Amino acid sequence: MNATEASGRPDPAVGLAEVRAAIAAACLRAHRTPESVTLVAASKTVSVEGLEPAVAAGQLVYGENRVQEAQGKWPLLRERHPEVEVHLIGPLQTNKAKDAVALFDVIHSVDRVDLCRAIARRCAEQGRRPSLFIQVNTGAEVQKAGVLPQELDALLEACRSEYDLDVAGLMCIPPVDEPGEPHFEVLAAAADRHGLKSLSMGMSSDYARAIEYGATHVRVGSAIFGSRA
């Protein structure tokens, strides 16, 4: 029985090879090196057994949408593979900040002052400093997390000055019914204005274009692991 038959999903090694080739091609077009882009394999709903082939294929950076789901699989996987890095790429509730700081190496979804305060408190308690991205709601969608672009400056200043947090860059999720490019441009300009070098933008449908607009982290799930159940 092959990996697809055993798990009901395609072999992630195949998807990884295709995504890595597309990243390399996008970097070539953008006059960048593939090493300048971190592939965050979005592993929502993928089991421990489903992740093992991806780790075996050399993928060491993963993104989870929910703290609780990540707690159910990454402690075990890290016992087996201590070299892996785990990112939170979904929204974070303030009351989950303690667990998030303990588990994740990078948090992509900081978007409000009370969350900054909670993260700073838990960092001090645990002696940990995960790298942070501020999520920007570039489409001003009421149903979506993220700070509005016009409120970014104040939030970033609070993160840096008031809470001494390590803000590495910015993240966005463009509206599904709009081209991503204008949103990538807005995010890249905001990062440049604030001296931030990391941009988390681009998913399975648009990560190659995001790289051409400066993405340093692309969050790719279905192109690697297949469609979600």
C-alpha positions as CSV (number, residue, x, y, z in Angstrom):
1,M,0.0,0.0,0.0
2,N,1.4,3.4,-0.9
3,A,1.3,6.6,1.1
4,T,-1.8,7.9,-0.7
5,E,-3.7,4.7,-0.1
6,A,-2.7,4.5,3.6
7,S,-3.6,8.1,4.5
8,G,-6.2,9.1,2.0
9,R,-3.9,12.0,1.0
10,P,-1.4,12.4,-1.7
11,D,2.3,11.7,-0.9
12,P,3.6,15.0,0.5
13,A,7.0,14.3,-0.9
14,V,5.6,14.8,-4.4
15,G,3.9,18.0,-3.5
16,L,6.9,19.3,-1.7
17,A,9.1,18.7,-4.8
18,E,6.6,20.6,-7.0
19,V,6.3,23.5,-4.6
20,R,10.1,23.8,-4.2
21,A,10.5,23.9,-7.9
22,A,7.9,26.6,-8.2
23,I,9.6,28.6,-5.4
24,A,12.9,28.3,-7.2
25,A,11.4,29.5,-10.5
26,A,9.7,32.4,-8.8
27,C,12.9,33.4,-7.1
28,L,14.7,33.2,-10.5
29,R,12.2,35.6,-12.0
30,A,12.5,38.0,-9.0
31,H,16.4,37.8,-9.0
32,R,16.4,36.2,-5.6
33,T,17.9,33.0,-4.2
34,P,15.5,30.1,-3.1
35,E,17.2,30.3,0.3
36,S,15.6,33.7,0.8
37,V,12.2,32.1,1.1
38,T,11.0,29.9,4.0
39,L,8.4,27.3,3.0
40,V,5.9,27.0,5.9
41,A,4.0,23.8,5.2
42,A,0.5,24.5,6.5
43,S,-0.3,21.2,8.3
44,K,-3.9,21.9,9.5
45,T,-5.8,18.6,9.8
46,V,-2.7,16.5,8.9
47,S,-2.1,13.8,11.4
48,V,1.3,12.8,12.9
49,E,1.4,9.9,10.6
50,G,0.7,12.1,7.6
51,L,3.4,14.5,8.6
52,E,6.2,11.9,8.9
53,P,6.7,11.6,5.1
54,A,7.1,15.3,4.8
55,V,9.7,15.5,7.6
56,A,11.5,12.5,5.9
57,A,11.5,14.6,2.7
58,G,13.4,17.3,4.4
59,Q,10.6,19.7,5.3
60,L,11.3,21.2,8.7
61,V,9.1,24.2,9.0
62,Y,5.3,23.8,9.6
63,G,2.4,26.1,10.2
64,E,-0.7,25.3,12.4
65,N,-3.9,27.3,12.5
66,R,-5.1,26.3,16.0
67,V,-3.2,26.0,19.3
68,Q,-5.2,23.0,20.5
69,E,-4.6,21.0,17.3
70,A,-0.9,21.7,17.4
71,Q,-0.7,20.6,21.1
72,G,-2.1,17.2,20.0
73,K,0.7,16.4,17.6
74,W,3.8,18.5,17.8
75,P,5.1,17.5,21.2
76,L,5.3,13.9,20.0
77,L,6.7,14.9,16.6
78,R,9.4,17.1,18.3
79,E,10.4,14.2,20.4
80,R,11.1,12.3,17.2
81,H,12.4,15.3,15.2
82,P,13.7,18.0,17.5
83,E,15.0,20.0,14.5
84,V,11.5,20.9,13.3
85,E,10.2,24.5,13.6
86,V,6.5,25.2,14.3
87,H,4.7,28.4,13.4
88,L,1.2,29.6,14.4
89,I,-0.4,30.9,11.3
90,G,-4.0,31.2,12.5
91,P,-5.7,33.7,14.8
92,L,-4.6,33.6,18.4
93,Q,-7.0,34.2,21.3
94,T,-5.5,36.1,24.3
95,N,-6.3,33.3,26.7
96,K,-4.2,30.9,24.5
97,A,-1.1,33.1,24.6
98,K,0.5,31.0,27.4
99,D,0.2,27.8,25.4
100,A,1.2,29.5,22.1
101,V,4.4,31.0,23.6
102,A,5.3,27.6,25.0
103,L,4.7,25.7,21.8
104,F,5.5,27.9,18.8
105,D,8.8,29.2,17.5
106,V,7.0,31.9,15.4
107,I,3.6,33.5,15.7
108,H,2.3,35.1,12.5
109,S,-1.0,36.5,13.8
110,V,-0.3,39.3,16.3
111,D,-3.0,41.9,15.7
112,R,-4.0,43.8,18.9
113,V,-2.5,45.5,22.0
114,D,-4.1,43.1,24.5
115,L,-2.6,40.2,22.7
116,C,0.8,41.9,22.7
117,R,0.4,42.4,26.5
118,A,-0.5,38.7,27.0
119,I,2.4,37.4,24.8
120,A,4.9,39.7,26.6
121,R,3.7,38.4,30.0
122,R,4.0,34.8,29.0
123,C,7.4,35.4,27.4
124,A,8.7,36.8,30.7
125,E,7.2,33.9,32.7
126,Q,8.6,31.2,30.4
127,G,11.9,32.7,29.3
128,R,10.9,32.3,25.7
129,R,10.9,34.8,22.9
130,P,9.1,33.5,19.8
131,S,9.6,35.6,16.7
132,L,6.4,37.6,15.8
133,F,4.6,38.8,12.7
134,I,1.9,41.4,12.9
135,Q,-1.1,40.4,10.8
136,V,-2.4,43.2,8.7
137,N,-6.0,43.1,7.4
138,T,-5.1,44.7,4.1
139,G,-8.7,44.1,2.7
140,A,-10.4,45.6,5.8
141,E,-12.6,42.5,6.0
142,V,-14.8,42.6,9.1
143,Q,-14.8,38.8,9.4
144,K,-11.0,38.5,9.3
145,A,-8.4,38.9,11.9
146,G,-5.6,41.5,11.5
147,V,-4.9,45.1,12.4
148,L,-6.2,47.7,9.9
149,P,-3.4,49.3,7.8
150,Q,-4.0,52.7,9.3
151,E,-3.6,51.3,12.8
152,L,-0.4,49.3,12.1
153,D,2.0,52.1,13.2
154,A,0.5,52.4,16.7
155,L,0.4,48.6,17.2
156,L,4.0,48.2,16.1
157,E,5.2,51.0,18.3
158,A,3.4,49.3,21.3
159,C,5.0,46.0,20.5
160,R,8.5,47.5,20.3
161,S,8.5,50.2,23.0
162,E,5.9,49.2,25.5
163,Y,6.2,45.4,25.5
164,D,9.8,44.8,24.0
165,L,8.6,42.1,21.6
166,D,10.6,40.7,18.8
167,V,8.6,41.7,15.7
168,A,10.2,40.1,12.6
169,G,7.8,41.2,10.0
170,L,4.2,41.5,8.7
171,M,1.7,38.9,7.5
172,C,-1.5,39.2,5.4
173,I,-4.2,37.1,3.9
174,P,-5.7,38.8,0.9
175,P,-9.5,38.6,0.2
176,V,-10.3,35.4,-1.6
177,D,-12.2,37.3,-4.3
178,E,-9.5,39.8,-5.1
179,P,-6.1,39.6,-6.8
180,G,-3.4,39.2,-4.2
181,E,-0.8,41.5,-5.8
182,P,-2.2,44.9,-4.5
183,H,-2.3,43.5,-1.0
184,F,1.3,42.2,-1.3
185,E,2.4,45.6,-2.5
186,V,0.7,47.3,0.5
187,L,2.3,44.9,3.0
188,A,5.7,45.2,1.4
189,A,5.6,49.0,1.5
190,A,4.5,48.9,5.1
191,A,7.4,46.6,6.1
192,D,9.9,48.7,4.2
193,R,8.6,51.8,6.0
194,H,9.2,50.2,9.4
195,G,12.5,48.5,8.6
196,L,11.0,45.0,8.8
197,K,12.7,42.4,6.6
198,S,10.2,39.5,6.8
199,L,6.9,39.2,4.9
200,S,4.6,36.3,5.5
201,M,2.3,36.2,2.4
202,G,1.2,33.8,-0.2
203,M,-0.6,30.5,0.0
204,S,-1.1,27.5,-2.3
205,S,-3.0,29.6,-4.9
206,D,-0.6,32.6,-5.1
207,Y,2.7,31.9,-3.3
208,A,4.7,32.2,-6.5
209,R,3.4,35.7,-7.1
210,A,3.9,36.6,-3.5
211,I,7.6,35.7,-3.8
212,E,7.9,38.1,-6.8
213,Y,6.5,40.8,-4.5
214,G,9.0,40.1,-1.7
215,A,7.5,37.3,0.4
216,T,10.1,35.7,2.7
217,H,7.6,33.2,4.2
218,V,5.0,31.4,2.1
219,R,2.3,29.3,3.8
220,V,1.4,26.4,1.6
221,G,-0.9,23.5,2.6
222,S,-3.1,21.9,0.0
223,A,-0.4,22.0,-2.7
224,I,1.6,19.7,-0.4
225,F,-0.9,17.7,1.5
226,G,-3.9,17.7,-0.8
227,S,-7.4,19.2,-0.1
228,R,-8.6,19.5,3.4
229,A,-11.4,17.1,4.5
